[in-house]
Amino acid sequence: MAQLTPSRTTPPRRKVRWWRGAVLLLAGIYFIVPLAASGYFSIDDPKGFSFEAYTGLLSAEGFLDSLWLTLGLAVVTVVVLLLLLVPALIAVRLGSPRLRPVIDVLCTLPLVVPPVALTAGLIGVLRWGPDYLMDTPFFQTFVFVQDPDFPLVLVIAYVLMSLPLAYRAIDAGLRAVDVRTLVEAARNCGASWPRAVVTVVLPNLRGALLNASFLTLALVLGEFTAASILGYQPFPVWIYSVGNSQAHMSVAVSILSLLITWLLLLLLAAVGRERGAKTTS
């Protein structure tokens, strides 16, 4: 009898996706080359390299004040936006699915309104308070939201501007989760409505909430138009004012602003991973 020899099968060859490396290389060049050129300009000096633009930041007039103001506005904007969007979207998912198109239109409407027009509308609203209402809470509210130390009117503008971005991020997270089933299961186990939402639904939306928070932070850290027209000086406006007199410091601060944005992204990602590990363990 002839002895059968096992046939040797050659493993399938992996296709070399060279185009992926080319795309990554082009993307790296697109981002790294301008950043490197800006860094070189910030330290370039006729007498040689100088890091005075970076060492003099802390002592620069208005640097820390504008930075802390922007970070505070960013935190308040994120909190207000999440408190508005998350309960509304969950309520629509659970009780009124027919309102989803209406919510979608309302939340994406700020995309078609230019920031200049939005700011002009805010200015018009703030001028509604006539002088004879000066002693009323209505007029005092308008004065309070325009406090130069912490202008809440900028929070209103930032919430409207970042509303479409945050809405899309949270809506994508809700589409990936069966909210109704989760809530009904929690209710059957004896949980109240608030507890079911906080302990069951929100942990499943962690990624969407982090994405919405980061998009809002990035917008607030880079927004210039509304703050400039309204006459306040957060970090982007301060960078512009410094650039008129100190070009090297303006570029150095711009690089620092980009690094702060990346740092916040890494912190949000780290927080999300840490909480995810705690919930799975």
Beta strands, then each sheet from edge to edge (+ up, - down):
end
